[in-house]
Amino acid sequence: METLGIGSRVEHPHFGRGTIVDAGSETYTIWFKSQNSAKTIGKEFGLTVISASQNSTESIGGNISLADIEQALDNILERRLHEMQIVPMANKWNNGTLILKPGDSSLQPKDLPIETFFHKIVMVRDRLRLIEQKINAHKGLTDEEKVDMQQYVTAIYGSLTTFNVLFRETHHQFRGMGGKE
């Protein structure tokens, strides 16, 4: 079989028509609309070529629908969501200690490195963002339900603005409803 480039249209006996979206040394990654997913198929499989593209940088053209693009974007976002972002803590808190002192003097206070506490706050923020993205991308929720759930997430962000003092950069801070809590 000839070497096909990205954008080539092929037909698979089981998965139907697809578009090559990546080409390795021994395999093609092919987007099959009927499966709503990409499959890795060996180059030797014997696919039926509908239209060949030799240039891997060639545009795919009008054969991809908006739904295909949305699905591809969902897949990319899903992979990127699990990457950790480095969020710097304000320098004044470096090597600091958070002390939780009970009202009952017979109980011992709890000391916690601020870096540990800050890391937990950042994890909460990142997980809230993930929930927010999953709500917005959810196909089973109506727009009204998405807005309703988003209001709860925004209120949670507002409740966490107390911890903004720990962030070095303001764009990493929590943003609430602008005083509408």
Residue, then its C-alpha position, 0 to 999 in steps of 0.5 A: m500500500e502506498t504511504l498516505g498523508i494526513g487528510s487522506r480519506v480511506e474506508h475500513p470494512h468494519f469502521g467505515r469511512g475515515t480520515i487519516v489524522d496521524a501517520g506513524s512508521e507502521t500505523y495510521t491514526i484514523w478518525f472514523k465519524s461512525q465510531n466518533s473516535a480515532k482508531t490506530i490501524g496498521k499500514e499493512f491492513g489493506l484499507t480502501v483509499i478514497s482520496a490520497s494525500q501525500n503531503s502530511t501538512e495538507s489541509i483536510g478540507g471540507n470533509i470534517s464537520l463541526a461535530d468532528i472538530e468539537q469531538a477532537l477539541d474535547n479529546i485534546l482538552e481532556r488530555r490537557l486537563h490532567e497536566m499540572q500547572i505550576v502556580p507560584m506562591a507569594n514570596k512572603w509566605n516561603n518557609g512559613t507555617l500555618i498554625l491552627k490553634p484550638g480555642d481549648s488551651s488544653l488541646q495542642p495546636k497544629d502546625l502545617p507548612i504553608e507550602t503544603f496548604f497552598h498546594k492543597i488550595v491549588m489542587v482544589r482550584d484546579r479540580l473546580r476548573l475541571i468540574e466547570q469544564k465538564i459541566n460546560a462540555h456535558k452533552g446531556l445537560t440543557d443550557e439552563e442546567k449548565v448555567d444553574m450548576q455553573q452558579y454553584v461553582t462560581a459561588i464556591y470560587g467566591s468562598l475561596t477568595t480568602f486564600n488569594v493572599l497566598f498567590r503571587e500572581t493575580h491571574h491565578q487567584f479565585r474569582g467569585m461573583g463580584g460581591k454578589e454572594 
